[in-house]
Amino acid sequence: MQVYVSVDMEGIAGVVHVDQTRRTGHDYERARRWMTLEANAAVLGAFDAGARAVLVNDSHGDMRNLLIEELDPRAEILSGSLKPRSMVEGVAAQFQVALFVGYHAGAGSRAGVLDHTYYGKVVQRCRLGHDGVPLREVNEALLNAIVCGMYDVPVGMVTGDSTTCAQTRELLGDIVTVQVKEAITRYAARSASPEHARAKIREGARHAVQRAAARELRPYRPAPPHVLEIDFVNSACADAAELVPGTRRVSGTATRYDAPDGEVLLKVIQAWTILAGSTVV
C-alpha cells in the first residue's frame, strides 16, 4: 500500500498566531519542527498499518518548511512552490489513501485558528457548488479531496483544530479526524501537548490506512462542473482575478468560474489569488 500525506501548519498543536507560521516570525523555527514531527507521526502510523511507501507533500506557504532530517527515512518528501496541484501535488492513482495533517478551517469560520482558504490576505469567503448542488462554503480539505478523488484516492484522515474537524466531517463524511486543539478564537486555542498530539495522529493514521486497506473509504467525487465562487477583500482583487479567461464577475468583489475538474479548479484558485495578491499594497 502507498500512502499520500499533505501537511499544512496552521492546524498543528500549539500554533495559534501568524508569527509562528511565517518565515520571518521569531517562533517560526519552533513551529516548523512541530509541523515536521506531526508529519512524521502520520508517516509512522501509515507504516504501522503496513504501508510500503509514503510521499509527504509540504503544503504550507512557500512549501519549504519540513525538516527532512526529522522524517522517517522510509518516506519521500515533495517540497517547493509553485506546484500545479498545490497542496496535493504528487497525488496519483498508485496511492490508496491520502492523509491531511495540520489543516485549518475555511475562510470566514467562527472560532477557527488562523482560518483562511488558500490565500488569507485576499480571500474573504470561498464557495463551491456542483451539478445540481448549490454553492456552500468550503475549506481546503474539501477542495484538495476533489483532486484526490480524480485519481480514486480517498481522504482517510484530517488533523487540526476542533472547527476544522467538525467542518471536515460535515463536508467529507465518515473519515478519521484528529483534534489536536480546541479553537477558542482566530488567535487562541486550548492545545494538546505536542507529544500527545503526535500520539493521537500516529494512531489516527494507522486506523485510516487500515480502513483504506479494508476498502471502507470512498473517494470524494462530486459531479462536475465545479462552480467556484470567491469573495475577495476588495474590488481591486476581483479586477485582477477577472483577467483569467473564463472568469465571470458576479459582484464588485466576487468572481465565479465553472471548472471541469479538480485540477483546473485548483489552478484557477491559484491564478486568481496570485493575481489578486499583486494588488495588495
C-alpha contacts under 8 A as a table, 3 or more apart, distances in Angstrom:
res1	aa1	res2	aa2	distance
1	M	50	G	7.07
1	M	51	A	4.82
1	M	52	R	5.55
1	M	53	A	6.85
1	M	95	F	7.12
1	M	96	Q	6.34
1	M	213	A	7.64
2	Q	51	A	5.76
2	Q	52	R	5.95
2	Q	53	A	4.79
2	Q	54	V	5.79
2	Q	94	Q	6.64
2	Q	95	F	4.74
2	Q	96	Q	5.86
2	Q	97	V	7.45
3	V	46	A	7.04
3	V	51	A	6.65
3	V	53	A	6.33
3	V	54	V	4.77
3	V	55	L	6.52
3	V	95	F	5.36
3	V	96	Q	6.09
3	V	97	V	5.44
3	V	98	A	6.06
3	V	99	L	7.63
3	V	209	V	7.77
4	Y	54	V	5.82
4	Y	55	L	5.09
4	Y	56	V	6.25
4	Y	57	N	7.84
4	Y	91	V	6.63
4	Y	95	F	6.27
4	Y	96	Q	7.98
4	Y	97	V	6.30
4	Y	98	A	4.61
4	Y	99	L	6.20
5	V	39	A	7.73
5	V	42	A	7.66
5	V	43	V	7.75
5	V	54	V	7.25
5	V	55	L	6.07
5	V	56	V	4.67
5	V	57	N	6.07
5	V	98	A	5.68
5	V	99	L	4.73
5	V	100	F	5.91
5	V	101	V	7.25
6	S	56	V	5.94
6	S	57	N	4.80
6	S	58	D	6.35
6	S	59	S	6.09
6	S	87	M	6.37
6	S	88	V	6.42
6	S	98	A	7.53
6	S	99	L	6.31
6	S	100	F	4.93
6	S	101	V	6.17
7	V	35	M	7.65
7	V	39	A	6.42
7	V	56	V	7.29
7	V	57	N	6.24
7	V	58	D	5.42
7	V	59	S	5.28
7	V	60	H	7.04
7	V	87	M	7.92
7	V	100	F	5.99
7	V	101	V	4.71
7	V	102	G	5.81
7	V	103	Y	7.28
8	D	11	G	6.91
8	D	12	I	7.76
8	D	35	M	7.58
8	D	58	D	6.90
8	D	59	S	5.07
8	D	60	H	4.73
8	D	100	F	7.88
8	D	101	V	6.22
8	D	102	G	4.78
8	D	103	Y	5.49
9	M	12	I	5.46
9	M	15	V	7.62
9	M	21	T	6.71
9	M	31	A	7.77
9	M	32	R	7.52
9	M	35	M	5.96
9	M	60	H	6.01
9	M	102	G	5.16
9	M	103	Y	6.85
10	E	15	V	6.10
10	E	16	V	7.28
10	E	21	T	6.97
10	E	102	G	6.04
10	E	103	Y	6.31
10	E	104	H	5.84
10	E	113	V	7.04
10	E	114	L	6.25
10	E	160	G	7.84
11	G	15	V	6.92
11	G	101	V	7.46
11	G	102	G	3.81
11	G	103	Y	4.62
11	G	104	H	4.99
11	G	113	V	7.36
11	G	159	T	6.96
11	G	160	G	4.13
11	G	161	D	5.86
11	G	180	V	7.85
12	I	15	V	5.68
12	I	34	W	7.03
12	I	35	M	6.07
12	I	38	E	7.36
12	I	101	V	7.73
12	I	102	G	4.59
12	I	103	Y	7.54
12	I	160	G	6.18
12	I	180	V	7.14
13	A	34	W	7.54
13	A	160	G	7.59
13	A	180	V	5.41
13	A	181	K	6.03
13	A	191	S	5.81
13	A	192	A	6.32
13	A	193	S	6.98
13	A	194	P	5.90
13	A	197	A	6.54
14	G	31	A	7.92
14	G	181	K	7.64
14	G	189	A	7.92
14	G	191	S	5.77
14	G	192	A	7.51
14	G	193	S	7.46
14	G	194	P	7.19
15	V	20	Q	6.46
15	V	21	T	7.75
15	V	31	A	6.77
16	V	20	Q	7.44
16	V	113	V	6.10
16	V	114	L	6.88
16	V	186	R	7.61
16	V	187	Y	5.12
16	V	188	A	5.65
16	V	189	A	6.63
17	H	20	Q	5.66
17	H	21	T	7.09
17	H	114	L	6.90
17	H	187	Y	5.64
17	H	188	A	7.94
18	V	21	T	5.00
18	V	22	R	6.17
18	V	25	G	7.70
18	V	114	L	7.35
19	D	22	R	5.81
19	D	24	T	7.59
19	D	25	G	4.46
19	D	26	H	6.73
19	D	27	D	6.25
19	D	28	Y	6.71
20	Q	25	G	5.81
20	Q	26	H	7.15
20	Q	27	D	4.75
20	Q	28	Y	4.38
20	Q	29	E	7.88
20	Q	30	R	7.76
20	Q	31	A	5.80
21	T	25	G	7.09
21	T	27	D	7.90
21	T	28	Y	5.63
21	T	31	A	6.92
21	T	32	R	7.78
22	R	25	G	5.34
22	R	28	Y	6.12
22	R	61	G	7.77
23	R	28	Y	5.83
23	R	29	E	7.87
24	T	28	Y	7.20
25	G	28	Y	5.23
26	H	29	E	7.31
27	D	30	R	5.59
27	D	31	A	6.38
28	Y	31	A	5.05
28	Y	32	R	6.04
29	E	32	R	5.29
29	E	33	R	6.45
30	R	33	R	5.28
30	R	34	W	6.45
31	A	34	W	5.00
31	A	35	M	6.11
32	R	35	M	4.86
32	R	36	T	6.09
32	R	65	N	5.86
32	R	66	L	6.29
32	R	67	L	7.47
33	R	36	T	4.94
33	R	37	L	6.18
33	R	66	L	7.22
33	R	67	L	6.77
34	W	37	L	5.19
34	W	38	E	6.22
34	W	194	P	6.97
35	M	38	E	5.26
35	M	39	A	6.21
35	M	66	L	6.94
35	M	102	G	7.29
36	T	39	A	5.08
36	T	40	N	6.14
36	T	65	N	7.97
36	T	66	L	5.14
36	T	67	L	5.96
36	T	68	I	7.88
36	T	70	E	6.72
36	T	71	L	6.95
37	L	40	N	4.86
37	L	41	A	6.13
37	L	70	E	6.97
37	L	71	L	7.32
37	L	198	R	7.21
38	E	41	A	4.92
38	E	42	A	6.51
38	E	101	V	7.30
38	E	102	G	7.79
38	E	197	A	7.61
38	E	198	R	5.42
38	E	201	I	7.06
39	A	42	A	5.26
39	A	43	V	6.37
39	A	56	V	7.72
39	A	71	L	7.60
39	A	101	V	6.57
40	N	43	V	4.85
40	N	44	L	6.05
40	N	70	E	7.47
40	N	71	L	5.28
40	N	72	D	6.26
41	A	44	L	5.09
41	A	45	G	6.16
41	A	198	R	5.47
41	A	199	A	7.06
41	A	201	I	5.98
41	A	202	R	4.70
42	A	45	G	5.07
42	A	46	A	6.16
42	A	99	L	7.64
42	A	101	V	7.62
42	A	201	I	5.84
42	A	202	R	5.03
42	A	204	G	7.82
42	A	205	A	5.31
42	A	206	R	7.82
43	V	46	A	5.11
43	V	47	F	6.35
43	V	54	V	6.79
43	V	72	D	7.00
43	V	75	A	7.19
43	V	202	R	7.55
43	V	205	A	7.70
44	L	47	F	5.20
44	L	48	D	6.03
44	L	72	D	7.20
44	L	202	R	6.23
45	G	48	D	4.88
45	G	49	A	6.37
45	G	201	I	7.54
45	G	202	R	4.29
45	G	203	E	5.97
45	G	204	G	7.31
45	G	205	A	4.88
45	G	206	R	4.31
45	G	207	H	8.00
46	A	49	A	5.25
46	A	50	G	6.65
46	A	51	A	5.50
46	A	54	V	7.69
46	A	202	R	7.70
46	A	205	A	5.65
46	A	206	R	5.20
46	A	209	V	6.04
47	F	50	G	5.03
47	F	51	A	4.61
47	F	52	R	6.80
47	F	53	A	7.96
47	F	206	R	7.63
48	D	51	A	7.29
48	D	206	R	6.10
49	A	206	R	5.06
49	A	207	H	7.44
49	A	209	V	6.12
49	A	210	Q	5.89
51	A	54	V	7.15
51	A	209	V	7.73
53	A	74	R	7.12
53	A	75	A	6.55
54	V	74	R	7.37
54	V	75	A	4.96
54	V	76	E	6.37
55	L	75	A	5.84
55	L	76	E	4.87
55	L	77	I	5.83
55	L	78	L	7.20
56	V	75	A	6.98
56	V	76	E	6.06
56	V	77	I	4.72
56	V	78	L	6.02
57	N	77	I	5.91
57	N	78	L	4.67
57	N	79	S	6.17
57	N	87	M	7.00
57	N	88	V	7.05
57	N	89	E	7.05
57	N	90	G	7.62
58	D	63	M	5.05
58	D	64	R	6.61
58	D	65	N	6.79
58	D	66	L	6.47
58	D	77	I	7.33
58	D	78	L	6.18
58	D	79	S	5.20
58	D	80	G	7.60
58	D	87	M	7.41
59	S	62	D	7.99
59	S	63	M	5.24
59	S	79	S	7.76
59	S	86	S	7.03
59	S	87	M	4.68
59	S	88	V	7.70
60	H	63	M	4.93
60	H	64	R	7.67
60	H	65	N	7.19
60	H	87	M	7.74
61	G	64	R	7.74
62	D	65	N	7.66
62	D	80	G	6.40
62	D	81	S	5.79
63	M	79	S	5.48
63	M	80	G	4.89
63	M	81	S	5.95
64	R	79	S	5.66
64	R	80	G	5.47
67	L	70	E	5.63
67	L	71	L	7.14
68	I	71	L	5.41
68	I	77	I	7.38
69	E	73	P	7.95
71	L	75	A	7.09
72	D	75	A	5.77
73	P	76	E	7.64
78	L	90	G	7.73
80	G	83	K	7.45
81	S	86	S	7.74
82	L	86	S	7.01
83	K	86	S	4.65
83	K	87	M	7.91
83	K	89	E	6.22
84	P	89	E	6.78
84	P	263	E	7.91
84	P	266	L	7.77
84	P	267	K	6.38
85	R	88	V	5.51
85	R	89	E	4.50
85	R	90	G	7.76
85	R	263	E	6.33
85	R	266	L	6.25
85	R	267	K	6.94
86	S	89	E	5.32
86	S	266	L	7.35
87	M	144	N	7.00
88	V	91	V	5.84
88	V	144	N	6.22
88	V	147	V	7.39
88	V	148	C	7.39
91	V	95	F	7.06
91	V	148	C	6.47
91	V	151	Y	7.63
92	A	95	F	6.01
92	A	148	C	7.54
92	A	151	Y	5.66
92	A	153	V	7.59
93	A	96	Q	7.53
93	A	151	Y	4.81
93	A	152	D	6.39
93	A	153	V	6.70
95	F	98	A	7.42
95	F	153	V	6.35
96	Q	152	D	7.99
96	Q	153	V	5.66
96	Q	154	P	7.16
96	Q	212	A	6.56
96	Q	213	A	7.64
97	V	153	V	5.35
97	V	154	P	5.20
97	V	155	V	5.84
97	V	156	G	5.99
97	V	209	V	6.76
97	V	212	A	6.17
98	A	148	C	7.54
98	A	153	V	6.58
98	A	154	P	6.15
98	A	155	V	4.66
98	A	156	G	5.85
98	A	157	M	7.23
99	L	155	V	5.99
99	L	156	G	5.71
99	L	157	M	4.87
99	L	158	V	6.22
99	L	205	A	7.20
100	F	103	Y	6.58
100	F	141	A	7.40
100	F	155	V	7.55
100	F	157	M	5.98
100	F	158	V	4.66
100	F	159	T	6.42
101	V	157	M	7.82
101	V	158	V	5.80
101	V	159	T	4.92
101	V	160	G	6.97
102	G	158	V	7.72
102	G	159	T	5.47
102	G	160	G	5.05
103	Y	140	E	7.78
103	Y	141	A	7.22
103	Y	158	V	6.91
103	Y	159	T	6.05
103	Y	160	G	5.15
103	Y	161	D	7.95
103	Y	164	T	7.07
104	H	112	G	7.04
104	H	113	V	6.81
104	H	114	L	7.09
104	H	115	D	6.00
104	H	116	H	7.52
104	H	139	N	7.84
104	H	140	E	7.78
104	H	160	G	5.91
104	H	161	D	6.75
104	H	163	T	7.94
104	H	164	T	5.33
105	A	109	S	6.33
105	A	112	G	5.34
105	A	113	V	7.12
105	A	114	L	7.64
105	A	115	D	4.86
105	A	116	H	6.60
105	A	117	T	7.89
105	A	139	N	6.05
105	A	140	E	7.83
105	A	161	D	7.90
105	A	163	T	6.19
105	A	164	T	4.52
105	A	167	Q	7.23
106	G	109	S	5.86
106	G	112	G	7.84
106	G	115	D	5.43
106	G	116	H	5.02
106	G	117	T	5.26
106	G	125	R	7.90
106	G	126	C	7.70
106	G	137	E	7.67
106	G	138	V	6.07
106	G	139	N	4.05
106	G	140	E	6.65
106	G	164	T	7.77
107	A	115	D	5.17
107	A	116	H	3.71
107	A	117	T	5.04
107	A	120	G	7.22
107	A	123	V	7.12
107	A	124	Q	5.96
107	A	125	R	5.33
107	A	126	C	6.78
107	A	139	N	7.20
108	G	115	D	6.68
108	G	116	H	6.89
108	G	124	Q	6.40
108	G	125	R	6.01
109	S	112	G	5.62
109	S	115	D	6.26
110	R	185	T	7.24
110	R	186	R	7.56
111	A	163	T	6.78
111	A	183	A	5.45
111	A	184	I	5.37
111	A	185	T	4.28
111	A	186	R	5.52
112	G	115	D	5.15
112	G	161	D	7.22
112	G	162	S	7.84
112	G	163	T	5.58
112	G	164	T	6.98
112	G	183	A	5.70
112	G	184	I	7.51
112	G	185	T	6.33
112	G	186	R	5.30
113	V	161	D	7.06
113	V	183	A	5.85
113	V	184	I	7.77
113	V	185	T	6.44
113	V	186	R	4.34
113	V	187	Y	5.76
113	V	188	A	6.76
113	V	189	A	7.13
114	L	186	R	5.31
114	L	187	Y	6.52
115	D	120	G	7.83
115	D	186	R	6.74
116	H	119	Y	6.72
116	H	120	G	4.90
116	H	123	V	7.35
116	H	124	Q	7.73
116	H	139	N	7.91
117	T	120	G	6.15
117	T	123	V	6.65
117	T	125	R	7.60
117	T	126	C	6.85
117	T	139	N	6.10
117	T	140	E	6.00
118	Y	123	V	7.64
118	Y	140	E	7.00
118	Y	269	I	7.82
118	Y	270	Q	7.88
118	Y	273	T	7.91
119	Y	122	V	6.00
119	Y	123	V	5.92
119	Y	273	T	6.36
120	G	123	V	5.35
120	G	124	Q	7.18
121	K	233	V	7.72
121	K	277	G	7.31
122	V	232	F	5.49
122	V	233	V	5.33
122	V	234	N	7.88
122	V	237	C	6.88
122	V	273	T	6.75
122	V	276	A	6.50
122	V	277	G	6.29
122	V	280	V	7.87
123	V	126	C	7.10
123	V	230	I	6.76
123	V	231	D	6.20
123	V	232	F	4.74
123	V	233	V	6.13
123	V	273	T	7.45
124	Q	230	I	7.40
124	Q	231	D	5.39
124	Q	232	F	5.22
124	Q	233	V	5.57
125	R	137	E	7.19
125	R	230	I	5.71
125	R	231	D	5.04
125	R	232	F	7.10
126	C	137	E	5.69
126	C	138	V	6.20
126	C	139	N	7.62
126	C	228	L	7.55
126	C	229	E	6.03
126	C	230	I	4.60
126	C	231	D	6.49
127	R	135	L	5.68
127	R	136	R	5.00
127	R	137	E	4.22
127	R	138	V	5.69
127	R	228	L	6.01
127	R	229	E	5.14
127	R	230	I	6.24
128	L	134	P	7.79
128	L	135	L	4.92
128	L	136	R	5.50
128	L	137	E	6.41
128	L	138	V	6.53
128	L	226	H	6.70
128	L	227	V	5.46
128	L	228	L	4.75
128	L	229	E	6.26
129	G	132	G	7.94
129	G	133	V	5.45
129	G	134	P	5.01
129	G	135	L	4.07
129	G	136	R	6.37
129	G	226	H	5.85
129	G	227	V	4.84
129	G	228	L	6.67
130	H	133	V	4.89
130	H	134	P	6.78
130	H	135	L	7.55
130	H	222	P	6.65
130	H	223	A	6.05
130	H	224	P	5.73
130	H	225	P	5.77
130	H	226	H	4.83
130	H	227	V	5.84
131	D	222	P	7.95
131	D	223	A	5.67
131	D	224	P	5.76
131	D	225	P	6.00
131	D	226	H	7.28
135	L	227	V	7.47
138	V	142	L	6.45
138	V	143	L	7.36
138	V	171	L	7.72
139	N	142	L	5.72
139	N	143	L	6.63
139	N	167	Q	7.84
140	E	143	L	5.05
140	E	144	N	5.99
141	A	144	N	5.30
141	A	145	A	5.97
141	A	158	V	7.68
141	A	168	T	6.94
142	L	145	A	4.90
142	L	146	I	6.43
142	L	168	T	7.33
142	L	171	L	6.75
142	L	172	L	6.87
143	L	146	I	5.47
143	L	147	V	7.14
143	L	262	G	7.58
143	L	266	L	7.61
144	N	147	V	5.35
144	N	148	C	6.43
144	N	262	G	7.92
145	A	148	C	4.95
145	A	149	G	6.00
145	A	154	P	7.35
145	A	155	V	6.27
145	A	219	P	7.78
145	A	220	Y	6.10
146	I	149	G	5.00
146	I	150	M	6.52
146	I	220	Y	5.82
146	I	221	R	6.06
146	I	222	P	7.46
146	I	262	G	5.52
147	V	150	M	5.21
147	V	151	Y	7.24
147	V	261	D	7.80
147	V	262	G	4.68
147	V	263	E	6.01
148	C	151	Y	5.55
148	C	152	D	6.57
148	C	153	V	5.04
148	C	154	P	6.56
148	C	155	V	7.39
148	C	219	P	7.29
148	C	220	Y	7.58
149	G	152	D	4.71
149	G	153	V	5.20
149	G	154	P	6.16
149	G	219	P	4.75
149	G	220	Y	4.95
149	G	221	R	5.25
150	M	153	V	7.39
150	M	221	R	6.85
150	M	261	D	7.91
150	M	262	G	7.14
152	D	219	P	5.48
153	V	218	R	7.88
153	V	219	P	5.43
154	P	212	A	7.91
154	P	217	L	6.15
154	P	218	R	5.39
154	P	219	P	3.82
154	P	220	Y	6.41
155	V	158	V	7.79
155	V	175	I	7.26
155	V	217	L	7.79
155	V	219	P	6.78
155	V	220	Y	7.72
156	G	175	I	5.38
156	G	176	V	6.00
156	G	205	A	7.93
156	G	208	A	5.02
156	G	209	V	7.06
156	G	211	R	7.81
156	G	212	A	7.14
156	G	217	L	6.91
157	M	175	I	5.84
157	M	176	V	4.52
157	M	177	T	5.52
157	M	178	V	7.50
157	M	204	G	7.02
157	M	205	A	6.62
157	M	208	A	6.04
158	V	165	C	6.98
158	V	168	T	7.44
158	V	175	I	7.79
158	V	176	V	6.52
158	V	177	T	4.96
158	V	178	V	6.41
159	T	164	T	7.82
159	T	165	C	6.83
159	T	177	T	5.62
159	T	178	V	4.56
159	T	179	Q	5.89
159	T	180	V	7.02
159	T	201	I	7.28
160	G	164	T	5.90
160	G	165	C	6.41
160	G	178	V	6.57
160	G	179	Q	5.39
160	G	180	V	5.73
160	G	181	K	6.90
161	D	164	T	5.34
161	D	165	C	6.31
161	D	179	Q	5.30
161	D	180	V	5.81
161	D	181	K	4.74
161	D	182	E	5.47
161	D	183	A	5.83
162	S	165	C	5.23
162	S	166	A	6.22
162	S	179	Q	5.63
162	S	180	V	7.71
162	S	181	K	6.31
162	S	182	E	4.92
162	S	183	A	5.84
163	T	166	A	5.11
163	T	167	Q	6.09
163	T	182	E	7.68
163	T	183	A	6.59
164	T	167	Q	5.15
164	T	168	T	6.04
165	C	168	T	5.14
165	C	169	R	6.24
165	C	177	T	5.65
165	C	178	V	7.03
165	C	179	Q	6.43
166	A	169	R	5.32
166	A	170	E	6.30
167	Q	170	E	5.12
167	Q	171	L	6.07
168	T	171	L	5.05
168	T	172	L	5.57
168	T	173	G	7.23
168	T	177	T	7.84
169	R	172	L	5.37
169	R	173	G	4.72
169	R	174	D	6.36
169	R	175	I	6.82
169	R	177	T	7.55
170	E	173	G	5.74
172	L	175	I	7.16
172	L	220	Y	7.21
175	I	208	A	7.62
175	I	217	L	7.60
176	V	204	G	6.47
176	V	207	H	7.75
176	V	208	A	6.24
177	T	204	G	7.42
178	V	200	K	6.78
178	V	201	I	6.34
178	V	204	G	6.57
179	Q	182	E	7.31
180	V	191	S	6.17
180	V	192	A	5.64
180	V	197	A	5.40
180	V	200	K	7.94
181	K	189	A	6.12
181	K	190	R	5.42
181	K	191	S	4.01
181	K	192	A	5.83
182	E	189	A	5.35
182	E	190	R	5.03
182	E	191	S	6.26
183	A	186	R	7.36
183	A	188	A	6.42
183	A	189	A	4.44
183	A	190	R	6.60
184	I	187	Y	7.74
184	I	188	A	5.37
184	I	189	A	5.02
184	I	190	R	7.22
185	T	188	A	5.09
185	T	189	A	6.89
192	A	196	H	6.15
192	A	197	A	5.78
193	S	196	H	5.24
193	S	197	A	6.07
194	P	197	A	5.05
194	P	198	R	6.13
195	E	198	R	5.24
195	E	199	A	6.40
196	H	199	A	5.12
196	H	200	K	6.36
197	A	200	K	5.18
197	A	201	I	6.21
198	R	201	I	5.02
198	R	202	R	6.06
199	A	202	R	5.19
199	A	203	E	6.30
200	K	203	E	5.22
200	K	204	G	6.01
201	I	204	G	4.89
201	I	205	A	5.94
202	R	205	A	5.20
202	R	206	R	6.19
203	E	206	R	5.07
203	E	207	H	6.21
204	G	207	H	5.14
204	G	208	A	6.10
205	A	208	A	5.03
205	A	209	V	6.10
206	R	209	V	5.35
206	R	210	Q	6.19
207	H	210	Q	5.08
207	H	211	R	6.17
208	A	211	R	5.07
208	A	212	A	6.23
209	V	212	A	4.96
209	V	213	A	6.17
210	Q	213	A	5.04
210	Q	214	A	6.25
211	R	214	A	5.04
211	R	215	R	6.21
211	R	216	E	5.23
211	R	217	L	6.51
212	A	215	R	4.90
212	A	216	E	5.81
212	A	217	L	5.61
213	A	216	E	7.66
215	R	218	R	7.69
223	A	226	H	7.55
224	P	259	A	7.37
224	P	260	P	5.75
224	P	261	D	6.35
225	P	258	D	5.79
225	P	259	A	5.42
225	P	260	P	4.78
225	P	261	D	6.74
226	H	258	D	5.62
226	H	259	A	4.97
226	H	260	P	6.35
226	H	261	D	6.75
226	H	262	G	7.57
226	H	265	L	7.24
227	V	256	R	7.03
227	V	257	Y	5.84
227	V	258	D	4.56
227	V	259	A	6.27
228	L	256	R	5.45
228	L	257	Y	5.19
228	L	258	D	6.29
228	L	259	A	7.31
228	L	265	L	7.50
229	E	254	A	6.84
229	E	255	T	5.65
229	E	256	R	4.38
229	E	257	Y	6.63
230	I	254	A	5.48
230	I	255	T	5.70
230	I	256	R	6.74
231	D	253	T	5.65
231	D	254	A	4.36
231	D	255	T	6.92
232	F	235	S	7.14
232	F	237	C	6.06
232	F	238	A	6.22
232	F	253	T	5.29
232	F	254	A	5.97
233	V	237	C	6.99
233	V	253	T	6.91
234	N	237	C	5.72
234	N	238	A	6.96
234	N	252	G	7.85
234	N	253	T	5.51
235	S	238	A	5.03
235	S	239	D	6.06
235	S	252	G	5.45
235	S	253	T	4.56
235	S	254	A	7.92
236	A	239	D	4.90
236	A	240	A	6.36
236	A	253	T	7.83
236	A	276	A	7.26
236	A	279	T	6.40
237	C	240	A	5.25
237	C	241	A	6.26
237	C	253	T	7.29
237	C	275	L	7.39
237	C	276	A	4.13
237	C	277	G	7.01
237	C	279	T	6.20
237	C	280	V	7.75
238	A	241	A	4.97
238	A	242	E	6.01
238	A	249	R	7.65
238	A	252	G	7.20
238	A	253	T	5.29
238	A	254	A	6.02
238	A	255	T	6.39
238	A	276	A	6.73
239	D	242	E	5.31
239	D	243	L	7.15
239	D	276	A	7.81
240	A	243	L	5.61
240	A	272	W	7.29
240	A	275	L	5.46
240	A	276	A	5.32
240	A	279	T	7.48
241	A	244	V	5.95
241	A	247	T	7.55
241	A	255	T	7.31
241	A	271	A	7.37
241	A	272	W	4.46
241	A	273	T	7.14
241	A	275	L	5.91
241	A	276	A	5.85
242	E	245	P	7.46
242	E	247	T	5.50
242	E	248	R	6.80
242	E	249	R	6.66
242	E	255	T	6.94
242	E	272	W	7.79
243	L	247	T	7.38
244	V	247	T	5.79
244	V	268	V	7.82
244	V	271	A	7.33
244	V	272	W	7.16
246	G	257	Y	6.48
246	G	258	D	7.88
247	T	255	T	6.56
247	T	256	R	5.81
247	T	257	Y	5.13
248	R	255	T	5.56
248	R	256	R	5.05
248	R	257	Y	6.28
249	R	252	G	7.54
249	R	254	A	6.19
249	R	255	T	4.50
249	R	256	R	6.30
250	V	253	T	7.93
250	V	254	A	5.57
250	V	255	T	5.47
250	V	256	R	6.63
251	S	254	A	5.02
251	S	255	T	7.07
257	Y	268	V	7.97
259	A	262	G	7.24
259	A	264	V	5.85
259	A	265	L	5.32
260	P	264	V	6.79
260	P	265	L	7.66
261	D	264	V	5.63
261	D	265	L	6.30
262	G	265	L	4.81
262	G	266	L	6.31
263	E	266	L	5.32
263	E	267	K	6.28
264	V	267	K	5.01
264	V	268	V	6.09
265	L	268	V	5.30
265	L	269	I	6.34
266	L	269	I	5.06
266	L	270	Q	6.18
267	K	270	Q	5.11
267	K	271	A	6.06
268	V	271	A	5.01
268	V	272	W	5.90
269	I	272	W	5.21
269	I	273	T	6.07
270	Q	273	T	5.28
270	Q	274	I	5.96
271	A	274	I	5.29
271	A	275	L	6.10
272	W	275	L	5.33
272	W	276	A	5.94
273	T	276	A	4.87
273	T	277	G	5.76
274	I	277	G	5.04
274	I	278	S	6.45
275	L	278	S	5.26
275	L	279	T	7.27
276	A	279	T	5.57
276	A	280	V	7.21
277	G	280	V	5.36
